[in-house]
Amino acid sequence: MNYTYKTKGTCAMRISFDIDKNIVSNIKFDGGCNGNLKAIAKLLDGQSVEYIEEKLSGNDCRGRGTSCADQLAKAVREAYENQK
């Protein structure tokens, strides 16, 4: 299933990805720090929702209380829950 998440409080406006059960692939960020977000997407391709949450939840950018990485963790959890 393809999923698109509208981010909150970050430079990236949206995150899209595919999710099959709890495995995430094909991650794409719309906006944000292009090089860093492409690297994150490559490193996390094929990983589980739980792994992504463990590594990225709570990551803060510039005191915003969130980051593009933190938003990805929220997005994959939301997508996973919406599959049920």
Kinemage of the C-alpha trace (Angstrom):
@kinemage 1
@onewidth
@group {chain A} dominant
@subgroup {mainchain}
@vectorlist {calphas} color= white
{ca met a 1} P 0.000 0.000 0.000
{ca asn a 2} L 1.301 3.475 -0.832
{ca tyr a 3} L 0.943 6.010 1.954
{ca thr a 4} L 1.425 9.789 2.030
{ca tyr a 5} L 1.868 11.687 5.297
{ca lys a 6} L 1.612 15.462 5.651
{ca thr a 7} L 4.375 16.518 8.036
{ca lys a 8} L 4.051 19.004 10.893
{ca gly a 9} L 6.805 21.411 11.990
{ca thr a 10} L 9.464 20.436 9.438
{ca cys a 11} L 10.931 21.698 6.177
{ca ala a 12} L 9.737 18.575 4.368
{ca met a 13} L 6.065 19.009 3.491
{ca arg a 14} L 5.156 15.370 2.808
{ca ile a 15} L 6.574 11.881 3.097
{ca ser a 16} L 5.423 9.054 0.872
{ca phe a 17} L 6.352 5.390 1.073
{ca asp a 18} L 5.111 1.875 0.474
{ca ile a 19} L 4.189 -0.335 3.396
{ca asp a 20} L 3.478 -4.065 3.304
{ca lys a 21} L 2.462 -5.381 6.725
{ca asn a 22} L 5.233 -3.755 8.803
{ca ile a 23} L 7.932 -3.392 6.110
{ca val a 24} L 8.576 0.075 4.657
{ca ser a 25} L 10.113 0.802 1.253
{ca asn a 26} L 10.329 3.449 -1.456
{ca ile a 27} L 10.545 6.373 1.014
{ca lys a 28} L 10.403 9.842 -0.567
{ca phe a 29} L 10.430 13.255 1.110
{ca asp a 30} L 8.914 16.336 -0.536
{ca gly a 31} L 11.108 19.244 0.597
{ca gly a 32} L 13.643 19.272 3.399
{ca cys a 33} L 17.396 18.656 3.220
{ca asn a 34} L 17.496 16.678 -0.008
{ca gly a 35} L 20.833 14.876 0.376
{ca asn a 36} L 20.318 13.871 3.998
{ca leu a 37} L 16.764 12.699 3.425
{ca lys a 38} L 17.758 10.632 0.386
{ca ala a 39} L 20.413 8.957 2.551
{ca ile a 40} L 17.879 8.240 5.323
{ca ala a 41} L 15.503 6.757 2.732
{ca lys a 42} L 18.229 4.450 1.363
{ca leu a 43} L 19.325 3.315 4.821
{ca leu a 44} L 15.778 2.499 5.915
{ca asp a 45} L 14.509 0.834 2.742
{ca gly a 46} L 13.159 -2.603 3.654
{ca gln a 47} L 13.180 -1.990 7.409
{ca ser a 48} L 10.305 -2.592 9.809
{ca val a 49} L 8.071 0.018 11.375
{ca glu a 50} L 9.487 -0.897 14.789
{ca tyr a 51} L 13.097 -0.473 13.635
{ca ile a 52} L 12.356 2.953 12.107
{ca glu a 53} L 10.576 4.084 15.267
{ca glu a 54} L 13.407 2.834 17.484
{ca lys a 55} L 16.049 4.704 15.497
{ca leu a 56} L 14.221 7.950 14.673
{ca ser a 57} L 11.502 8.728 17.241
{ca gly a 58} L 12.240 11.832 19.258
{ca asn a 59} L 14.965 13.131 16.942
{ca asp a 60} L 14.826 16.937 17.210
{ca cys a 61} L 15.842 19.571 14.651
{ca arg a 62} L 16.657 23.094 15.812
{ca gly a 63} L 14.535 22.903 18.969
{ca arg a 64} L 11.304 22.312 17.040
{ca gly a 65} L 10.369 19.250 19.063
{ca thr a 66} L 10.408 17.162 15.891
{ca ser a 67} L 12.413 16.613 12.714
{ca cys a 68} L 11.951 15.044 9.302
{ca ala a 69} L 13.264 11.782 10.780
{ca asp a 70} L 10.860 11.976 13.741
{ca gln a 71} L 8.002 12.707 11.339
{ca leu a 72} L 8.936 9.588 9.337
{ca ala a 73} L 8.683 7.517 12.518
{ca lys a 74} L 5.220 8.963 13.155
{ca ala a 75} L 4.211 8.422 9.522
{ca val a 76} L 5.146 4.739 9.391
{ca arg a 77} L 3.325 4.046 12.658
{ca glu a 78} L 0.203 5.814 11.377
{ca ala a 79} L 0.326 3.893 8.084
{ca tyr a 80} L 0.831 0.601 9.912
{ca glu a 81} L -2.158 1.262 12.180
{ca asn a 82} L -4.336 2.303 9.208
{ca gln a 83} L -3.684 -1.038 7.445
{ca lys a 84} L -5.521 -2.977 10.145
